[in-house]
């Protein structure tokens, strides 16, 4: 998850003109041929859920649960 998020972040923060032009052209071309391909790159990032139910969602707190 961290590596995929970092990779997506690097792509969005490019600053050199040739890199920005190449990224924009690539995203535009992929968007025309297969709009879902761009969104698929975010699979595993945008839909990530914690492996267990967080305490705020109603799971018992192990420190206060009776033994």
N, C-alpha and C positions, 0 to 999 in steps of 0.2 A: 504494500500500500504506500509506504513512504517513497520507495523508488519511483513508482508510477506517478505519484503526485509531484515529485521533484522534476521528473521528465516533462510533465505537462506545464509546470511552472516555468521551466527553462524555455519552452517553446513560446510562451506568451510574453516573456520579457526580453526577447531579442531586441537589440538596439541598432545593429549595423544595417545600413540601407539594403545591401544585397541579401542579407539573411531575412529581413522583414519582407522584402519583395518575393523571395522564394517561398517563404512560409505562406504568405497571403495567396500566391498563385496556386500552391499545392492544395490549400484548404478550399479554395474556390473550385478547382478542378474536381477534387474528390466530392465536394458538395453537389456538383452537377451530376456526376455519374452514380453516386451512391450516398445520399444524404446521411444514411445511418452509419456509414463508415467513420465519419468524424466523431459522432457520438459514441461509437463503440470503443474509441480510444479511452474514454472516461469510465468504462466498465471496471468495477472494482474500486473506483475512487468515489464517484458520486453515489453509488448504491451501497457503500460499506455500512455495516451494522456491527456493533460490539458483539463479541462472541458470547456474552451472557447478558441477561437482563440487568440493566443498571438499577441501582438502589432507588433512584428517583422514580422509576417505573413501577415500583411496588415489590420488588424482590426483597426478601428479609435481609436485614443488616446482620452479618455474622457476629458482630460484636454485641448486639443486643438480643439476639435470638437465644431462646432458652435451650439448654443442653439436655 
